[in-house]
Amino acid sequence: MNILVTGAKGMVGTALVNNLKNIRDDKNRTRPNLKIHGIYEYDIDSSEKDLNEYCKNADFVFNLAGVNRPENEEDFMKGNFGFASTLLDTLKKYNNKAGIMLSSSIQATLSGRFSDSEYGRSKKAGEELFFEYQKETGAPVYVYRFPNLMGHSRPKYNSAISTFCWAVANDEEFTVNDRQTELEVLYIDDLIEGMFDLLEGKEHRCEFNGTDTVFDNEGKYCYVPVTHKITLGEIVDLLEEFKNQPISLLMPKMPEGSFSKKLFSLYLTYLPKDKFKYNLKMNEDYRGSFTELVHTKDCGQVSINISKPGITKGQHWHNSKWEQFIVVHGHGLIQERNINTDEFVEFEVSGDKIEAIYMIPGWTHNIINLSETEDLVTVMTCNEIFNPDKPDTFFEEI
């Protein structure tokens, strides 16, 4: 299958082309039914000759080209309607009835707060042009009215979320006019999966009744089913949490598929290079060091413990706190004793065979570096963040 992507250098186009290449090059094997051969990238600097060649040979077309922020409002119609007309005429020139997807916008409903949108009118005109093309040629047309898109794009352009991410990451000032404003957001990775569904013939369909969406397998419009509704206030609050993470070490909750998980990934793409790394506090003494790496809201913390040769650490027990010790370098011995029954167990551990060992509540425990020359390096996980006001840690030798 040969794929033509117009607007290939835009936010969506760049992501789509990158991921089409992953399938073409067999790097992404999650879509075994998709066989991609040629990928034609068309953008504003491409030639008329390019467009003719691509339209002649394409088996599917993603029309992502469009104008978002022209200098003059009349340029909306030229960019969003005019090029669409040129594209369809070129396909007709070669009698190419390849399926074609149109990237439209929810603003094309021309209702509610979009009722006086010149951008919306240009998108609506483009939609009607595509539907007429389908009637005239019989070529399948897939029109998507996208909500607010969230992906890496130029800040202070056409995405408030991109602007907020950039501003917070770069310590720039920004303004939120109304924290209660709610957005429906489509994340770029979810959009791409929706486009792959389309190529596999598994697109989702809907109709629009004013601003309401009626989900119907027979609808004339298509949609991507995974979106998020969130307020501007919630977005900027999350971003401030992300910014503070290198200081607090606290990771916000980011469940699989959640908006916060996707936003954190996007936020990181706006970090200046000097913020790619940050310092961690190493608590050091003659025995070695202990460094907290990550705190979580509901799964405790992760730390790194380094023990000098011959050193014993630990010698304490907990009521409810539990830990895991995972030696990743060196040679050591972990001992545990039940404080009530004196039951005893020990484990010889080594970075040559990485194992996880639970420190059980009610069992005093230690870790001994058996080497005379090498440090013992241990990853330690704990089910709660250390609270100095309630440490739940009590000294007792094995």
Residue pairs with C-beta under 8 A, 6 or more apart in sequence:
1 34
1 35
1 36
1 37
1 59
1 60
1 199
2 37
2 38
2 39
2 40
2 57
2 58
2 59
2 60
3 20
3 36
3 38
3 39
3 40
3 58
3 59
3 60
3 61
3 62
3 199
4 40
4 42
4 54
4 55
4 58
4 60
4 61
4 62
4 98
5 13
5 16
5 17
5 20
5 39
5 40
5 41
5 42
5 61
5 62
5 64
6 13
6 42
6 43
6 61
6 62
6 63
6 64
6 65
6 83
6 87
7 13
7 42
7 43
7 63
7 64
7 65
7 66
7 103
8 14
8 16
8 17
8 41
8 42
8 43
8 64
9 41
9 43
9 44
10 43
10 64
10 65
10 66
10 153
11 149
11 151
11 152
11 153
11 188
12 64
12 103
12 149
12 151
12 188
12 191
13 41
13 43
13 62
13 64
15 151
15 188
15 189
15 191
15 192
16 62
16 64
16 192
16 195
17 39
17 41
19 28
19 192
19 196
20 36
20 39
21 27
21 36
21 39
22 28
23 31
23 34
23 36
23 196
24 36
24 37
24 39
31 196
31 200
33 200
34 196
34 199
34 200
38 57
40 50
40 53
40 54
40 57
40 58
42 50
42 51
42 54
42 65
43 65
44 65
51 86
51 87
51 90
52 90
52 93
52 94
55 61
55 87
55 90
55 91
55 93
55 94
55 96
56 94
56 96
58 91
58 96
58 98
59 98
60 98
60 99
60 100
60 101
60 199
61 87
61 91
61 98
61 99
61 100
61 101
62 100
62 101
62 103
62 195
63 84
63 87
63 100
63 101
63 102
63 103
64 103
65 79
65 83
65 84
65 87
66 79
66 80
66 83
66 103
66 123
67 75
67 76
67 78
67 79
67 80
67 122
68 119
68 157
68 158
69 157
69 158
70 76
70 78
70 79
73 118
76 118
76 119
76 121
76 122
77 118
77 121
77 122
77 125
79 122
80 119
80 122
80 123
80 125
80 126
81 122
81 125
81 126
81 129
84 102
84 126
84 129
84 130
85 129
88 100
88 129
88 130
88 133
91 97
91 98
91 100
91 137
91 139
92 133
92 137
96 139
97 137
97 138
97 139
98 139
99 139
99 140
99 141
99 142
100 130
100 133
100 139
100 140
100 141
100 142
101 141
101 142
101 143
101 144
101 195
101 198
101 222
102 126
102 127
102 130
102 141
102 142
102 143
102 144
103 144
103 146
104 123
104 124
104 126
104 127
104 143
104 144
104 145
104 146
105 119
105 120
105 123
105 145
105 146
106 114
106 145
106 146
106 147
106 184
106 211
107 114
107 117
107 119
107 120
107 123
108 114
108 120
108 123
108 124
108 127
108 145
109 120
109 145
109 208
109 210
109 211
110 117
110 120
110 121
110 124
111 210
111 211
112 210
112 211
114 120
114 211
123 145
127 143
130 141
130 143
131 141
131 143
131 220
133 139
133 141
134 140
134 141
142 198
142 203
142 222
143 220
143 221
143 222
144 194
144 221
144 222
144 223
144 224
145 208
145 221
145 223
146 186
146 191
146 224
147 183
147 184
147 185
147 186
147 227
148 159
148 160
148 161
148 183
148 184
148 185
148 186
149 159
149 185
149 186
149 188
149 191
150 159
150 161
150 162
150 185
150 186
150 187
150 188
150 262
150 263
150 266
151 162
151 187
151 188
151 191
151 266
152 162
152 188
152 266
152 269
152 270
153 159
153 162
154 162
155 162
155 163
155 165
155 166
155 167
155 270
156 163
156 166
157 163
160 183
160 232
161 183
161 185
161 235
161 263
161 266
162 266
162 270
163 174
164 174
164 176
164 235
164 236
164 239
165 239
165 263
165 266
165 267
165 269
165 270
166 172
166 270
167 173
167 174
168 174
168 236
168 239
168 240
168 242
168 243
168 267
168 270
169 243
169 267
169 270
169 271
169 272
169 275
170 270
170 272
174 236
176 232
176 233
176 236
177 232
178 232
179 231
179 232
179 233
179 236
180 231
180 232
180 233
181 231
181 232
182 229
182 230
182 231
183 229
183 230
183 231
183 232
183 235
184 227
184 228
184 229
185 227
185 228
185 229
185 230
185 259
186 224
186 226
186 227
187 226
187 228
187 259
187 262
187 266
189 262
190 224
190 226
190 227
191 224
193 224
193 226
194 203
194 204
194 223
194 224
194 225
194 226
197 203
197 204
198 222
203 222
204 215
204 222
204 223
204 224
204 225
205 215
205 216
205 217
205 218
205 219
205 220
205 221
205 222
205 223
206 213
206 214
206 215
206 216
206 219
206 221
206 222
206 223
207 213
207 214
207 216
207 219
207 220
207 221
208 214
208 221
213 223
215 223
226 257
228 259
228 262
230 259
235 263
238 252
238 260
238 263
238 264
239 263
239 267
241 250
241 252
242 252
242 263
242 264
242 267
244 250
245 251
245 252
246 278
248 295
249 292
249 293
249 294
249 295
249 301
250 295
250 296
250 297
250 385
251 294
251 295
251 296
251 297
252 260
252 264
252 297
253 260
253 296
253 297
253 298
254 260
254 261
254 264
255 261
280 291
280 292
280 293
281 291
281 292
282 289
282 290
282 291
283 289
283 290
283 291
286 308
287 307
287 308
287 311
287 313
288 305
288 306
288 307
288 308
288 311
288 313
288 375
288 376
289 304
289 305
289 306
290 303
290 304
290 305
290 306
291 303
291 304
291 305
291 306
292 301
292 302
292 303
292 386
293 301
293 302
293 303
293 304
294 301
294 302
295 301
295 385
296 385
299 383
300 381
300 382
300 383
300 384
300 385
301 381
301 382
301 384
301 385
301 386
302 379
302 380
302 381
302 382
303 379
303 380
303 381
303 382
304 377
304 378
304 379
304 380
305 313
305 367
305 377
305 378
305 379
305 380
306 375
306 376
306 377
306 378
307 313
307 330
307 332
307 367
307 368
307 369
307 375
307 376
307 378
308 369
308 375
309 369
309 371
309 372
309 373
309 374
309 375
310 369
310 371
310 372
311 368
311 369
311 376
312 366
312 367
312 368
312 369
313 366
313 367
313 368
314 364
314 365
314 366
314 367
315 364
315 365
315 366
315 395
315 396
315 397
315 398
316 364
316 365
316 393
316 394
316 395
316 396
317 339
317 361
317 362
317 363
317 364
317 365
317 393
317 394
317 396
318 359
318 361
318 362
318 392
318 393
318 394
319 361
319 362
319 392
320 361
320 392
321 361
321 382
321 383
321 384
321 392
321 393
322 358
322 359
322 360
322 361
322 382
322 383
323 358
323 359
323 380
323 381
323 382
323 383
324 356
324 357
324 358
324 359
324 380
324 381
324 382
325 334
325 349
325 356
325 357
325 359
325 367
325 378
325 379
325 380
326 354
326 355
326 356
326 357
326 378
326 379
326 380
326 381
327 349
327 350
327 351
327 354
327 355
327 376
327 377
327 378
328 351
328 354
328 377
328 378
328 379
329 351
329 374
329 375
329 376
329 377
330 350
330 351
330 369
330 371
330 374
330 375
330 376
330 377
331 348
331 349
331 350
331 351
331 369
331 370
331 371
331 374
331 376
332 348
332 349
332 350
332 367
332 368
332 369
332 370
332 371
332 376
332 378
333 346
333 347
333 348
333 349
333 367
333 368
333 370
334 346
334 347
334 349
334 357
334 365
334 366
334 367
334 368
335 344
335 345
335 346
335 365
335 366
335 368
335 398
336 344
336 345
336 346
336 359
336 360
336 363
336 364
336 365
336 398
337 343
337 344
337 345
337 363
337 364
337 365
337 398
338 344
338 362
338 363
339 362
339 363
339 364
339 396
340 362
344 398
347 355
347 357
348 370
349 355
349 357
351 377
359 365
364 396
364 397
364 398
365 398
366 397
366 398
367 376
367 378
369 375
369 376
370 376
384 392
